[in-house]
Amino acid sequence: MSQQHRLAGKLAIVTGAASGIGHAATRLFAQEGATVLAVDRPGAAVQAAHEGCERIVPFEQDITQDSAPAAIVAAALRAAGGIDILFNNAGVGTDPGDAIIEDETWDHVFAVNTRAVFRLSREAIPHLRSRAEQTGRARIINTASVMAERTDFGLSAYASSKHAVAGLSKTMALDLGRWGITVNYLLPGAIYTGMTRQRFDQDPIRKVWEKKTALRRLGQPIDVARAALLLASDEADFITGHGLVVDGGLTLRI
Ligand SMILES: NC(=O)c1ccc[n+]([C@@H]2O[C@H](COP(=O)([O-])OP(=O)(O)OC[C@H]3O[C@@H](n4cnc5c(N)ncnc54)[C@H](O)[C@@H]3O)[C@@H](O)[C@H]2O)c1
């Protein structure tokens, strides 16, 4: 394998791997030499998304299930005998404009965006730690959002869940640093994915968001995947507890 493969020989878990940012990161990590456990549901979607791709192991799992962390970690160990990188990326949004939301919506958003991040990380930590003992490093990367620092109308559950991801990431960075595990989080802006396609396919909405963004375009999944690769790579050895904004300048202005 060439020196240019930045994740050669590593095992990465990516959640939300069937679509959007997770799909792009799964492909990019595999191109960079990692074996990737691609977690999503339903199984047919994640299978179809990565059918025939070298080094990608599709794995059906609803990350909110109590049994999910143990099942995902066991599958990763079966695939490659250890875990170097955990990319907690799966997430759900809410319908814009829902100022008053039901318990069920609140609980689901937190179950996917926050609780599952904590629970899967907890399960993976002993394995990340033993890998870091052997190789000098291991990584947790969490996908938050620019809404981890801001908010917008109707985003009470989503923005709260992403603020919590930032707090969790920073605390885990403190707790795990002594073992050589870095923990960082991404703050994507307006990215064209499965989550946002319906809105951004409407011309007037897309134009508003393009105009708000310094680079005058929506982000694409690969833009965020590349930032995840940077944090996953050996080059990021001394970066931890950091929130990396990937928004093309969307949040520069008030
Ligand atoms: N698209 C944006 O503009 C944007 C902006 C900021 C942050 N984000 C965040 O980026 C992350 C990825 O989202 P995306 O935009 O690529 O959306 P997406 O809808 O294209 O992908 C999300 C994936 O997560 C999976 N998922 C959802 N719930 C799951 C569960 N219970 N178990 C397993 N998989 C589950 C979905 O099936 C889907 O494949 C999310 O955390 C999202 O909050 C997105």
Ligand as a Chemical Component Dictionary entry (heavy atoms), coordinates in Angstrom:
data_LIG
# 
_chem_comp.id                   LIG 
_chem_comp.type                 NON-POLYMER 
_chem_comp.pdbx_formal_charge   0 
_chem_comp.three_letter_code    LIG 
# 
loop_
_chem_comp_atom.comp_id 
_chem_comp_atom.atom_id 
_chem_comp_atom.alt_atom_id 
_chem_comp_atom.type_symbol 
_chem_comp_atom.charge 
_chem_comp_atom.model_Cartn_x 
_chem_comp_atom.model_Cartn_y 
_chem_comp_atom.model_Cartn_z 
_chem_comp_atom.pdbx_ordinal 
LIG N1  N1  N 0  -27.001 18.180 5.993  1  
LIG C1  C1  C 0  -26.710 19.232 6.729  2  
LIG O1  O1  O 0  -26.889 20.394 6.311  3  
LIG C2  C2  C 0  -26.132 19.040 8.107  4  
LIG C3  C3  C 0  -25.705 20.173 8.804  5  
LIG C4  C4  C 0  -25.165 20.028 10.066 6  
LIG C5  C5  C 0  -25.056 18.766 10.618 7  
LIG N2  N2  N 1  -25.492 17.683 9.936  8  
LIG C6  C6  C 0  -25.349 16.377 10.578 9  
LIG O2  O2  O 0  -24.651 15.517 9.715  10 
LIG C7  C7  C 0  -24.931 14.154 10.087 11 
LIG C8  C8  C 0  -25.199 13.345 8.846  12 
LIG O3  O3  O 0  -26.411 13.803 8.258  13 
LIG P1  P1  P 0  -26.601 14.003 6.691  14 
LIG O4  O4  O 0  -26.832 15.431 6.481  15 
LIG O5  O5  O -1 -25.550 13.298 5.949  16 
LIG O6  O6  O 0  -28.039 13.315 6.532  17 
LIG P2  P2  P 0  -28.526 11.988 5.804  18 
LIG O7  O7  O 0  -29.967 11.905 6.161  19 
LIG O8  O8  O 0  -28.152 12.011 4.369  20 
LIG O9  O9  O 0  -27.714 10.833 6.527  21 
LIG C9  C9  C 0  -27.976 10.452 7.849  22 
LIG C10 C10 C 0  -27.909 8.934  7.949  23 
LIG O10 O10 O 0  -28.097 8.580  9.333  24 
LIG C11 C11 C 0  -28.872 7.390  9.355  25 
LIG N3  N3  N 0  -29.574 7.200  10.617 26 
LIG C12 C12 C 0  -30.543 7.980  11.153 27 
LIG N4  N4  N 0  -31.013 7.416  12.271 28 
LIG C13 C13 C 0  -30.344 6.241  12.449 29 
LIG C14 C14 C 0  -30.404 5.212  13.396 30 
LIG N5  N5  N 0  -31.293 5.236  14.407 31 
LIG N6  N6  N 0  -29.566 4.161  13.266 32 
LIG C15 C15 C 0  -28.684 4.100  12.234 33 
LIG N7  N7  N 0  -28.582 5.049  11.288 34 
LIG C16 C16 C 0  -29.412 6.110  11.398 35 
LIG C17 C17 C 0  -29.878 7.587  8.209  36 
LIG O11 O11 O 0  -30.472 6.343  7.810  37 
LIG C18 C18 C 0  -29.014 8.243  7.137  38 
LIG O12 O12 O 0  -28.466 7.292  6.254  39 
LIG C19 C19 C 0  -26.083 14.225 11.083 40 
LIG O13 O13 O 0  -25.588 14.067 12.394 41 
LIG C20 C20 C 0  -26.619 15.631 10.885 42 
LIG O14 O14 O 0  -27.267 16.114 12.042 43 
LIG C21 C21 C 0  -26.026 17.782 8.692  44 
# 
loop_
_chem_comp_bond.comp_id 
_chem_comp_bond.atom_id_1 
_chem_comp_bond.atom_id_2 
_chem_comp_bond.value_order 
_chem_comp_bond.pdbx_ordinal 
LIG N1  C1  SING 1  
LIG C1  O1  DOUB 2  
LIG C1  C2  SING 3  
LIG C2  C3  SING 4  
LIG C2  C21 DOUB 5  
LIG C3  C4  DOUB 6  
LIG C4  C5  SING 7  
LIG C5  N2  DOUB 8  
LIG N2  C6  SING 9  
LIG N2  C21 SING 10 
LIG C6  O2  SING 11 
LIG C6  C20 SING 12 
LIG O2  C7  SING 13 
LIG C7  C8  SING 14 
LIG C7  C19 SING 15 
LIG C8  O3  SING 16 
LIG O3  P1  SING 17 
LIG P1  O4  DOUB 18 
LIG P1  O5  SING 19 
LIG P1  O6  SING 20 
LIG O6  P2  SING 21 
LIG P2  O7  DOUB 22 
LIG P2  O8  SING 23 
LIG P2  O9  SING 24 
LIG O9  C9  SING 25 
LIG C9  C10 SING 26 
LIG C10 O10 SING 27 
LIG C10 C18 SING 28 
LIG O10 C11 SING 29 
LIG C11 N3  SING 30 
LIG C11 C17 SING 31 
LIG N3  C12 SING 32 
LIG N3  C16 SING 33 
LIG C12 N4  DOUB 34 
LIG N4  C13 SING 35 
LIG C13 C14 SING 36 
LIG C13 C16 DOUB 37 
LIG C14 N5  SING 38 
LIG C14 N6  DOUB 39 
LIG N6  C15 SING 40 
LIG C15 N7  DOUB 41 
LIG N7  C16 SING 42 
LIG C17 O11 SING 43 
LIG C17 C18 SING 44 
LIG C18 O12 SING 45 
LIG C19 O13 SING 46 
LIG C19 C20 SING 47 
LIG C20 O14 SING 48 
# 
